[in-house]
Amino acid sequence: GKADTLIINAHKNEPPYLQLNFNQPILPQLMSDLYQRGIQSLIVEGGEKTLRSFIESNYFDEIQVEIGSYRCHQGTPAPTLPTGLQQKLQHIGDGMFMHYYR
């Protein structure tokens, strides 16, 4: 299927851009706009800071983690996941896919 793309920014507000006030917390603005558009599903791919912000704001229903066979020994660690989540594990080749949900 086809999915629309929104580009979050501080200046433009015509499609595909979504203008947000970066002097205010971003996630409540984003979630409110998505709700008004009737969007009920969101995939978040980001770095540690972006992922951590969604986790800490409790804006998630599930978290999917893929661990490959290659280990990096340097870099930014992944965010810490909340406790109490249910978990399904699936081995895929030399790696593992973990699905956490409430």
C-alpha positions as CSV (number, residue, x, y, z in Angstrom):
1,G,0.0,0.0,0.0
2,K,0.9,3.6,-0.2
3,A,1.8,5.7,2.9
4,D,2.1,9.5,3.0
5,T,5.3,11.0,4.3
6,L,5.4,14.0,6.6
7,I,8.5,16.2,6.9
8,I,8.6,17.8,10.3
9,N,10.1,21.3,10.3
10,A,9.8,24.8,11.8
11,H,9.0,26.8,8.7
12,K,6.8,25.2,6.0
13,N,3.2,24.0,6.6
14,E,2.1,22.7,3.2
15,P,2.2,19.0,2.2
16,P,4.4,17.1,2.7
17,Y,5.7,19.4,5.4
18,L,4.3,19.6,9.0
19,Q,5.3,22.8,10.8
20,L,5.9,22.4,14.5
21,N,6.9,24.9,17.2
22,F,10.4,23.8,18.2
23,N,10.2,26.1,21.3
24,Q,7.6,23.7,22.7
25,P,7.7,20.0,23.3
26,I,7.6,18.3,19.9
27,L,6.0,15.0,20.6
28,P,2.6,16.3,22.0
29,Q,2.3,18.5,18.9
30,L,3.2,15.6,16.5
31,M,0.8,13.2,18.2
32,S,-2.0,15.7,18.2
33,D,-1.6,16.4,14.5
34,L,-1.4,12.7,13.6
35,Y,-4.6,12.1,15.6
36,Q,-6.4,15.0,13.8
37,R,-5.4,13.4,10.5
38,G,-6.8,10.1,11.6
39,I,-3.4,8.4,11.6
40,Q,-3.4,5.5,14.0
41,S,-0.1,3.8,13.2
42,L,3.4,5.3,13.2
43,I,6.8,3.7,12.6
44,V,9.6,5.5,14.4
45,E,13.1,4.9,13.1
46,G,15.7,7.1,14.7
47,G,18.7,7.4,16.8
48,E,18.9,6.9,20.5
49,K,17.6,10.4,21.3
50,T,14.5,10.1,19.1
51,L,13.7,6.6,20.3
52,R,14.3,7.5,24.0
53,S,12.0,10.5,23.7
54,F,9.1,8.3,22.5
55,I,9.8,5.7,25.2
56,E,10.1,8.3,28.0
57,S,6.9,10.0,26.8
58,N,5.1,6.6,26.8
59,Y,4.1,7.1,23.1
60,F,4.4,3.4,22.1
61,D,2.5,0.2,22.0
62,E,5.2,-2.0,20.8
63,I,9.0,-2.0,20.3
64,Q,10.8,-4.1,17.7
65,V,14.5,-4.8,18.1
66,E,16.7,-6.6,15.6
67,I,20.1,-7.8,16.7
68,G,22.5,-9.0,14.0
69,S,25.5,-11.3,14.3
70,Y,28.0,-8.4,14.0
71,R,28.7,-6.5,17.2
72,C,29.9,-2.9,17.3
73,H,32.0,-2.3,20.4
74,Q,31.8,1.5,20.1
75,G,29.1,4.0,19.4
76,T,25.9,5.2,21.0
77,P,24.1,2.6,23.0
78,A,20.4,1.9,22.3
79,P,17.9,3.4,24.7
80,T,16.9,1.4,27.8
81,L,13.6,-0.3,27.4
82,P,10.9,0.0,30.1
83,T,10.4,-2.9,32.5
84,G,7.3,-5.0,32.5
85,L,6.9,-5.5,28.8
86,Q,5.9,-8.8,27.3
87,Q,8.4,-10.2,24.9
88,K,8.6,-12.6,21.9
89,L,11.9,-13.8,20.6
90,Q,12.6,-15.1,17.1
91,H,16.0,-16.4,15.9
92,I,16.7,-15.4,12.3
93,G,19.9,-16.8,10.9
94,D,22.7,-15.6,13.1
95,G,20.6,-12.8,14.5
96,M,17.6,-12.3,16.7
97,F,14.4,-10.4,16.4
98,M,12.7,-9.2,19.6
99,H,9.2,-7.9,19.8
100,Y,8.2,-6.1,23.0
101,Y,4.6,-5.1,23.7
102,R,2.3,-4.2,26.5
